[in-house]
Amino acid sequence: MAGCADVPKESVELSNTVGRDLEEVHRAHRAIAGRYFDLIEKDINRFVDRVYGPAYVTNFAKEFKLDKKVTGIVANAPQNLLPVMTRFVETAVGVIEEKRAELLDPLRKQRTSVITQIDDAHRQIQAAQAIVTGHLASIHRVHEAQNEMFKAAGLDGMREKIAKSTAKVSDRISGLIEKGEKAEGAMDKIEDVFKKIKDSIK
């Protein structure tokens, strides 16, 4: 009881305030990371839907000689047209979705890893908060100690680090997608863009 009596009332108030601040910072870090990963995923889906997919279907149709097969089927066995077209579409969609997953799966693993790192670092800070608050006597020292905790947990400048690293990847992928859109269906160029996008995510 005597020990508790020595703790200034302000310390409890500061502890609560700092605790709320840390929770808000935690949410902000998670939100920033999530937003950037959402943007990158959106760009990848745009590339697959608008660039890679149409180019692959066009190229696959040529290799499959779809036009000649359709003409032959219509002339000789029109009842076979639907099964052939269904098989063609299913095969094309299957390949395109595999390519989409090839880009999105590692990105989603990165997202999980980054969020986990943020959560772990904030758990460390929250655990240290109760201990540190008892030794603080002023708002200045609260912020000073808070900054030290952020630094120790690797969270100093986390907002800027997340924004910088993810924005860099996002900008690179956006630039590559623009390059893919200018390829005008040239599958070799689009495959090259696909590879570079995949490498950017690693």
N, C-alpha and C positions, 0 to 999 in steps of 0.2 A: 504493500500500500504506500509506503514511504517513497519507494522508487517511482511509483505512478504519480505521486504528488509533485515530484520534481520535474515531470515532463510538462512543458508549457502547453496551454490550451491551443496556442497557434500551431504547435507541431501536429496535432491531430487534424486540424483544418487543412494545413499544408499537405499532410499525407493524403487526405481525401482528394484534394485538388490535383495533386501530382498523379494520383492513381487514375482519376478521370482523364487527365491529359494523356497519360500513357495509353489508355484504352482507345482514345480518339486517334492518337498517332498510329496505333496498331491497325485500326480500321482504315485509316488513310493509306498506309503502306500497302495493305491488301488490295484496296480499291484501285490504287495506281497501277500495281502489277497486273491486276485483273483487266483493267481497261486496255493496257498496251497489248496484252496477249489476245484480247478480244479483237483488237484492230488487226493484228498480224493474222489471226485465223480468218477474219473476214476477207483480207487481201488474198490469202491462199485459196479460199473458196471461189473468189472472183476469178482468179487465174485459172483454176480447174474448170469452172463453169463456162467462162467466156473465151478462153484461149486454148487450153490443152484439150478439153473435151471436144469442141467442134473440129479442131485440127485432127485429132485422132480419128473421129468418126469419118471425116472426109478421106483420110489416108487409108483407113481400114476398108472403106467401101471400094476404093480403087484396087487395093490388093485382093479383095474378095471378089472383084469384078461383079459387084452387086447389080449394076445396070443391065449387063448381059444376062445374068441369071434371072432377074425379074422379067425381062423381055421373053426369055425362053419359057419360064414358068407360066406366064400369062397366056402365051400362045399354045402351050402343050398340056399344062396341068394346073390351071388356075387355083384349084383347091389346095395346092401346096404352097401358095404364096404367103399366107398368114404364118404357117409354121416356120418357113425360112426367114421371114422378116422378124418374127419373134426371137428366133435364135440369134440373128444378127444383132438385134438391139440388146438382148440380154448379155451377149458376149462383150459388146462395146461398153455397156454400162458397168459390167463387172470389172473390166480393165481400168476404166476411168476412176471408179471408186477405190480400186487398189492403189492407184497413183495418188488419189486424195489422201488416203490413209497413210501413205508413205511420207507425206509432208506433215500431216496433222498429228500423227501419233507421237513423234519426237517432240513436237512443239508442246503438246499437252503434258508430256512427261516433264518438260522444262518448267511449265507453269506450276505443276504440282510441287516440284523441287523448290522453286523460288518461294512459293507460299509457305511451304514447310519450314524453310530457313527463316522466313520472317516470323512465323509463329514461334519457333524455337527461341529465337533471339528475344522476342518480347516476353516469353515465359521467364527467361533468365532475368530480365529487367524487373518484372513484376515480383519475382521471388526476392530480389535484392532490395526492392522498394521498402519493404517493412523494416529491414535492418537499417537502411540508410536514413530514413526519416527520423528515427530516434536521435540521430546525431546532428540534425540540422536545426539552425536557430534563426535563419532569415530566408526571405524569398530569394535573395542573391545566391545563397549557398544551396538552396533547393535546385535552382536551375544549373548551378555549377556542378553539383553532384549528378543531376539528371544527364547532363552532357557527358560526364565521365562514364556513366553507365551505358549510354548509347555507344560511346566509343569502344568500351570494353566488349560490348556485345556485337560490335561491327555494324551498328545501326546509325552511326554519325553520318549525316548526309545521305541516308538511305533513300529518301524521296528523290533526291537528285540522281543518285546512282541508278535507281530503277528506271527513272525517266530517261536518263542518258543511254543506258545499255539497250533497253527495249526500243526506244525511239530509233536508235541507230539500226537495229535489225529491221524494224518496221519500214524505215526509209529505204533501206537497201532492197527489201522485198518489193516495195512499191515501185522502185526504179526498175527492177527486173521484170515485173509484170508489165510495165509500160513497154519495155523492150520486146516482151513476148507478144503484146498486142500489135506491135509494128511488124512482126514477122510475117503477117498476112497468111497464116496457115502453113508456113514452111515447117514441116515436122522436125527436121534436123535442128533448126534454130530453136524451136519451142522445147525440144528435149534438152538442149543445152541450157536454156533458161530454167527448166525444171530442176536440173542437176545443181545449178547455182543457188536456187532457192533452198533446195535440200541442204546444201553445204552451209548456207547462212544460218540455218536453224540449229546445226550441231553445236 
